[in-house]
C-alpha cells in the first residue's frame, strides 16, 4: 500500500470536475473557486446585460418644453447631442442610445452633424457628462451636456421642477419596465428617452432553480425603483417594498459592494454574477465572481468563473458540479484513508504475530498501485 492515494484524492476529483464543467461552457479559474461554489448561499445578480440582454431598443424620444411651451431643441438635435455624448461610453445603455441616434440621423442618407466633444466624464452608476459644440461653426460655443438617470440631471432646482412636470409620464414608462434616460443642456432638462430590453430566455428558470437549491437570489440594478420592480415581478422576485424580497434599485458600484459585504458579514457565502466594467469591483468582492461570457474583458478578468456561452443556467451547473466534486473528494479521502489504514500496517508486518501471514513482495507492489487507482 502507499499513502500517496490520499494526495491524489483531491486533485484528481478537481481536475475531473473542472473538465466536466468546461465541456458545458463553464470555466473555473482554479480549484479554489470550484470549492467555494458548493457553499454558495446567496446569489447576487446584476440586471442589465446579465438577467437581461445587453442590447436596448429606443421606444420614445420626448422633448420637454419650457414655460412658454416651446422646445429649445428638435428631436434630431437631441439625438445628435446624445450620439456625440455617448461616443465614448461602454455601457450597454449608452451604446444602444448612440447606435439608435446615428441610425436615425443617417436614415435618409445624410451624414450626421459634426460635433466636437471635450471633457468627457463617465459618472459611474449615473451616466455621462461632457462639453459639445458644432464643428461646422467657427468659434462655436461649447455647451455642457449630461445624459443619464434622474440623479445626474436633477442636481439643480430647475432640473427638479422640469422633471416634476413630466414625472407622471416617466413613472408610467418605468412601471412598464422601460429605462428612462434624461438629457440636459447647460443644466436645463430638455428631453428624456425611454428604452426597452428583454429578459434572457433562461432568466426566470435560473432564479427558480437557484431557489430550489436553497440559494437566496438578489437582483441589483442601477435602474429606478419602478423599473427594477417591473423586472423583479417578471422574475418572480416580487417588489422591492415586499418584506423578504431581495431587489436593490438605483445601485451604484459602491452600493453593490456594500450589499455584498453586508451579506458576507451575516455569514453568507456570496456569488455575484455580472458582465460590465462597473461590475468588476463586485466580482472581486464576492466569494465567487461569475462573469457572463458576452460581457467585458475587465469583468471576465475579475471573475472566478466564466460562463462562456452566456447561458445563465451555467450558474446552476457550476454549483452542481462543485457539490458533486466536493462529495467525490470526501468519498475518495475516506476510501483512501480506510484502505491505507489497513494495508500499510499489513504490508509492514504489524499483523504477522497474529496471522503468521506475510504479504508477498508482488502482492505489496500490486497493493501500492491499486491504492492509487482506488
Buried (B, 14 or more C-beta within 10 A) or exposed (E): BBBEBBEBBBEBBBEBBBEBBEEBBBBBBEBEBBBBBBBBBBBBBBBBBBBBBBEBEBBEBBBBEEEEEEBBBEEBBBBBBBBBBBBBBEBBBBBBBBBBBBEBBEEEEEEBBEBEBEEBEBBEBBBBBBBBBBEEEEEEEBBBBBBBBBBBBBEEEEBBEBBEEBEEBBBEBBEEBBBBBBBBBEEBBBBBBBBBBEBBEBBBEBBEBBBEBEBBBBBBBBBBBBBBBBBBBBBEBBBBEEEEBBBBBBBBBEBBBBBBBEBBEEEBBBBBBBBBBBBBBBBBBBBBBBBBBBBBEBBBEBBBBBBBBBBBBBBBBBBBBBBBBBEBBEEBBEBBBEBBEEBBEBBEEEBEEEEEEEBEEEEBEEBBEBBBEB
